[in-house]
């Protein structure tokens, strides 16, 4: 049997009808949202009118894309329980920090994007440098999601890669160009539940097949890892750093601090969802509400991966071979689709395929909707064509959405040149997010930091991360690509902070009066406090209470998993 025959699912008419219904439904959301779009702010930021529970679910759904689903199930098969670090240490603290500390500055400054906040805090050059960097990053990451979707549709349904990629791009283009960010957000809420409709039945059916959690742990203990996959710490299989102390250091500082905070607190594809909220309180609650499903969804992502390594013969063969290489054309990246084929009957299979489509489109839509906002406001309006009528910028936003989708089709084929998509995406995060976080955190808490230091530090940090990546890929640094991403992120942060601090000391700072609302110690406490009346009333809507609850939940989950 060929690799293509092994991977191919056998959907029937009911399955295809369910997938078609899903496509019609998301396009219907786009048509419905179109009626509420009358300005560029409506199209690009939903008119800042969304309730917290909607933006919270959209916040996490925007992250639950193709690489997340396929990559983390693959990591579950390869590494087991240590994969939880990407969620509990590599997401929750940063999401809480965004809601409690950073959203009062983002939302309170009335910035429409992350680069625009940099304009307010630093200068126009920093805004433009970051806008260009973010635009490039968004299209590259959207391309990864498109390529991943194309691979799955090619493998599961027999569609040509050259057909699957444009079809998916056209559907995403359809609902975003119609309804803008509102359509993207409402679709992301739907996609979150559709993704769960894939993951939960898969987990339950898999656990039933292996004899429950006890049966799974027994099988893992008897397998090639000897039970190492059941322990989160020190995580040496995940980092591929043999020294336990250095492994923990890499996870805590490289993943838990630099990569995590760099992604969750400065990535506009996520922050945009919070900026669309209808009040400061709702904006602060957005990432914290999203943190609850983020803490729990890992259970139905890692567990299926571990089950696949037991139940699916091809994945078992890859695991027994060690090293994560392909066996007869099958890799860990095929764990999710092969487990679906192994466990899910027709009908449920159609829902599962729709769940995969939802994950891919959620990831791409998040990047395209943030790309069109940054390009329209920070590049076109503030740089290329200022002082035009708002209707003009609304039209530009729609046009840029089309251009973004076309460019994403091109970058999808760039992504096809990567042997490991998870390594590729982590490298992109170290290039683009880690340096920005260095600039943000220094500028937020140090009023002496200057405009020139921001863009010079940003470019220096990016250069450091790219340099580390080249050294790893050429074999000069003999570590894994995944460990290289952690090291690259650390280098980007340290170099970015060091260069920015050095340049700040030899350039003139802005007057304190211009930095009120943009720097922590110059901003009165009352300016960082949100309303507690009306829709924001009630202790259960308190960002501090919700933050404490989700951090406590994370600690409990770590204790339970050991």
N, C-alpha and C positions, 0 to 999 in steps of 0.2 A: 504494500500500500504506500502511495506517495505521501509526502508531507502535506500537499494540498488536500488529498483525500482524508487524511487524519484530522485536519483542522476544520474541514467543511461541516457545517451544521446541516440539518435536514428540515428546514422550516416548511410548514404547509400553508394552505391558503389562509387559514385563520391567523397564523403568525404574520403573514404579509399584510393582512387587513389591519391588524393592530399597529404595525409600524406605520402604515399609510395614515391611519387615524391620528397617530401622534404627530406626524408632519402637518396634517390639516389643522390640528389643534393649536400648534405653536404659531402657524401663520394666522390663524383666527385671532390669537392674542395680539399680534401685530396690528391687524386691522382695527380691533377694538381700541387699542392704545392710541392709534393715530388721531382719534377725535379729541384727545386731550393735549395735542401738540400744536401750539400757536406761536411759540417763540423758541429761540435757540436754547434758553435755559430749560424749557419744557423738554426739548429733544435731547439735550446733552446731560441734564441733571434732574430730570423729572420734576422741574419746577420746585425742587426742595419740598415735596409734599407727601412723602412716603411714611407710613407708620413703622415703628421700630421692629415689629415682628416680621414684617415683609422684608425690610432691608437686612435684618439679621439672617434670615434664611437665604436671601440672595447673596449675602456676603460669603457664606460658607459654600453655597452651590457654585459660585464663581470659581472657587478653588477646587471643587470636586470634579475636575475635568478628566480628560483622557489619560494624561500621564499619571495623575493621582490614582485613578482606578486600576489601570493595567499595571503601572509601575509598582504600586504598593501591594497589590495582590502578588505580583512577582517577588517582591521583597519578602512578603510573608512566607512564600514557598521556599525562598533561599535562606532567609535569616530567622524566620519565626518571630517570637515575641520581641526581640530588640527593635523591630520595625516601629513599635509604639513610640519610640523617642521622636519620630518625625511629627507626631501628633501632640503628645503630652508635654514634652520639653521643647519641641521645635515649633510649637504653635500657640498653646494656651497662654503662657506668660506674656508673649508679645501681643496677643489679641487683647488681653486685659490692659496692658500698658497703653495700647492705642486708645482704648475707650476711656480710661481714667486720666491719663496724662496728656496725650497728644490731640485728641479730638477737640478739646476746648480751644486750642490754637488753630487747628484746621478750620473748624466750623465758625469759631468766633471771628476769625479774620475775614470771613466771607470769600475766601479764595475758592475759585471754581475748579482748581486742579492743584496737584502737588507742585508742578513748576511755577504756578502763579503764587503759591505760598513762598517759594524761594525768591521770587521777585520782591515780595513784600519784606522778607527778612534780610535779603542780601542785595542783589542788583539784577538788572536785566540780562547781563551776560550769563549769570548762573541759571536764570530761568531758561534762556535759549539753549544753553548747553544741555541741561537736563531734559528739556522738551525733545530735542533731537535724539538723545540717548534713549529716552523712554519710547519714542515713536518706533525706533529701530527694534528695541527689545520686544515691544508689543506684537509687531508683525512677525518676528522670529518665533515667539512663543505661540502665537495663533497658528503659525505654520506647523509647529510640532503637533498641535491638537488635530489639525486637518490631516496630516500625514498618518497619524495614529489611527484616525477613523478610517482613512482609506485602506490601511493595512487590514483592519478588522473586517471591513465590508468585502474586501477582496478574498480574505481567507474564509469567512463564514458564509457569504452568500454568492461568491464567485464573480463579484463585480470587478471590472478592471480598475486598477489604481487610477487610471486617467479618466474614468467615469465617476468613481466614488468621491474623489476629492472635490471636483467642481460641483457635484450635486449637493454635497453637504454645505459648501460655501454659499451656494445660491439660497438654500433654506435659511441659513443664519442671516444672510444679507436681506432676505425678504422681511423678516420680522423686525430687524433693527432699523432698516431704512424706513419702514412704515411708522413704527411707534417709538423709535429712539430708545433711550435708557429705560423708560417705563416698560416697554415691551420686553426688553432684555431682563429686567428685574422680575416681572411677573412670570416670564417663561422660566427663569432660574428657580423660582419657588416651585413651580410645577415639576421642573426637572429634578429637584431635590427628592421629591416623593417618588418619582419614577425610578430614580437610581436606587432608592431604598427597596422598591418593589423588585429590583433585580437582586440586591445583596442579601436581604433577609431570607427569602426562600432558599437561596443558594446555601447560606450558612446553616439553616435549620435542616435542610435535606442532607447536607454533607455530614453534620454532626450525627444525625440519625444513622447514616450509613457506617460511620466508623465507631459507633457505640458511645456517643456522647463525648463530653470533654475528657472524661477518664480514659476512654478508649483512644482518643486522639493523643493525649499526653503519653500513654503507654506506647503507642506506635512510634511517636517521635523519639522517645527514649531508646527504643530498639533500632532506630534508624541510623543513618550515617553520622548525624551530629552527636549521637550519644546523649541527647537531652540538653545540649547547649542552647538549642533553639528555644528552650522554655524559660531562659533567664534573661532579663532585660539588661543587667549589668554584668561585666564591664563593657559589653557590646563589641568585643574584638572581632567577631565574624562580620559585623556591619561595617566597621571602620577599616578592617584589615590592618589594624595597628596592633602588633603582638604585645607590646607593653601595656598592661591593664591600666596603669595610671594615665599614660598618654592617650589611650583609647577613650577613657572617661573625659579627659581634658578636651579632646577633639569634639566629642559629643556635646559637652556642656558649653564650651566657649565657641567652637566653630559652628555647630548646628543650633544649639539652644540660645546662643546670644547673637552672633553676627548674622548668620544666614536667616534665622528666624525673625529677629527684630528688623533686619533689613528688608525682608519680604513683607511682613504683615503691617509694618508701621509706615512704609513709604511707597509701596506698590500701588499706584493709582487705580489699577484694575480692582483692587479691594477697597481702598479708601473712597473711591467714587460712590460706592453703595451707601456708605455712611453719610457722605455729603448730600445725598439725595433725600435724607430724612427730614421730617417736617419741623424738628426743633432740636435745640442743643441736647436736651435729655435723650431724645430718640437717637441722635447721632452717636452719643456716648454709649448708649445701650447696644447699638448695632453689632459691633464686633464681639461684645460680651455675650449677647444672645446667641450669636453664631458659634461661640466657643463651646456651648453645651452639646450641640450635635457633633461638633468636631471632636470632642473628648470621647464620645460614645461610638461614632461611626467606625472608628478604627477596629472595633470588635467584630464588625461584619465585613472588614476588608482584609485584616491579617489572618483571621481564622480560616476563611476560604482558601487563602494561599497555603496555609499549613495543611489543610485537608487535601488540596490538590497534590501536594508532595507525597501523600499517602495513597490516594485513590487513583490518580491518573498515572498509568504505567510510564508514559513518556516523560512526565515531570519527575517521577521517581528515578528514572534512568539518568536524567540530568543531574539530580542531586547526588546520586551515587558516584557520578563521574567527578564531582567536585569542580571548583573553579568557575562555575557559572557559564561554561561554554555550551555550544549547541550539540545536541545528540540527534543525528538523522534530521537535521534542519529544525528541531524543536528547541526552544529556549524557555527560560522562566517567564518571559513576556507572553507566552502562550498559555500560562496557567489558568487565567480567568476563562478564556474561550473554551479550553478543553474541559474544564470543570462544568461549565454550562452544558456542554454536549453530553457529559457523563451523567448529569443529575436531573436536568430539567426536561419535562415532557412538552409536547407541542401545546400551544396556547400560552402556557407559562413562558415558553421559549420566546414567543413574540413580545411579551412584556419585557423579558430580559434584553432582547435585542434593542427594544425601544429605550431601555435603561442605558445601554451602551451609547446609543445615539445621543441621549440626553447629556451624558457626561462629556462627550466630545464637543457638542454644540455649546454647552455651558462654558467650557474653558475658552473656546474660540470667541464666543459672544462677549465674554468679559474683557478680553484683550481688544477686540474691535471697537466696543463701545467706549472704552477708555482712550483708545488711540484717536477716535474721531473727536473727542473732547479736547485732548491735549493739542492735536494738530489745529483744530478750529480756533481755540482761544489763545494758545500760547505761541503758535507759529504763525498762523494766518492773520488773526485779528491784531495781536500785539506786535507783530514783526513785519509781515508782508503787506497786508491791506488793512490798516487801522481806520477807525472813524467811519465805518459804513453802517447802513441801516441794519437793524437786527434781523430783518427778513433775509438779508443777504447772507448772514452767518448761519442761519437755519438751513439755507440751500447748500452752503458750503459743507455743513455737517453731514447732510445726506449724501452729497457727492463724495466726500472723503470716506464715508462708510463703504461705498462701492469700490473706491480705489484700494482701501484697506483689505477688503476681501480678495480682490485680484492679486494684490501683493502677497497675501497669505498663501494663495495657491502656489506662487513661486517659491516662497520659503518652505512650503511643505516638501518640495523636492530637494531643497537644501538639507532639510532634516533627514531625508532618506539616505544621506551619505554617512550618517552616524551609526556606528555598530550598536550603541546602547543609548536609547533615548533618555533614560533616567540620568545617566552621566552627562548627557548633552544639556538637559534642562538645568541640572544643578550647576554646571559651568556657567550658563547664562545668568543664573541668580547671583553667582559670585562676581560676575562682571558688572552687572547693572544695579543690583540691590544693595550689596554690602558697602560699596563706596558712598552711595547716597545716604545710607543710615549713619555712616561716620560723620558726614557733614551735618545731617539733621540733629543728631544728638549733641554735637559740639555747639552748634548754633543755638539750640534751644536753651542750653544751660550756661553758656558763656557769652556774655554780652560783648566782650572784646573782639569776638570773631568778626572778620571783615568780608566785604563782598568779593574782592579778588581772591582771598584765601579759599572761598567756597568752591568756585569753579576750578581753580588750580588743584585743590585737594581732591575734588571729584574726579578729574581726569587722571591724577596721579594714582588714586586708589584703583581705578579701572585698569590702568596700565600694569599695576602690581598683580592684580588677579589674572590678567591675560598672560603675563610673564610666567606665573606659577603654572598655569594650564599648559603652556607650551613646553615648559621643563618636564612636566609629568608625561605628556604625550610623546615627547622625543626620548624618554627614558633617562634623562639626566637625573631626575628625582625618581627613585625606584619605589613608588607607592601607587596604590590603586587610584583610578580616576575619581572614585567617590571620596577617598581620603584627600585627593588633590583639590576637590571642590571645597572641602572644609578648610584646608590650608590656604587656598586662594582667597576665600572669604576673610580669613583672619588677616592675611597680608593686605588685602584691600582696606580693611578697617584700620589697621595699625598705620599703614602708610598714609591713608586719607587724613586721619586725625593728626599725625605727626606733621605732614606738609601744611595742612590748614592752620595748625597752631603756629608753626614757624612763620608762615607768610603773614598771619594776623599780627604778629609782634613787630613787623617792619612796615605795616600799612596802617592807614588811619581808620579808626572805627567810626561808626555812625553815632550821632548824639543819642543819649538815652531816651529822650522824648520820642524819637522816631521808632523805638523798638518796643513800646508799650503794647501788649497784646501779642507779641511775637517772641519774647524771651521770658523765661520762667520768673526770674527774680525781679523783673521790671513790671510784671503784670499783677495788678491787685487781685487778691483772692476772690473778691466779689465778681470780677470779670470772668473767672473760671467756673463760676457756679451756675447751674442750669435752673430753669423754672421747676417748681414742684406743684404747680396748679393744673387744673383741668386734666387733659390727657396724660400729663406727666406726674400726677399725684399718686400717692400710695407707696408704702415701703417696698413693695415687690417690684416697683419700677426704679428703685434706687440703683444706679450703676455700681456703687460701692457694695451694696448687699449682693447683687448678682455676681460681681467679681469675686467676692469672698466665697460664694457658694461654688462657683465653677473651679476655683483654685483648690478648695477642699475636696471636691469630686475628683480632681486630677490626682491629688495626693492619695486618696483612698484607692483609686484604680492602680496606682503604682504599687501600693502596699499589697493589694490583692494579687497582682501578677508577680510580685517578688522582684 
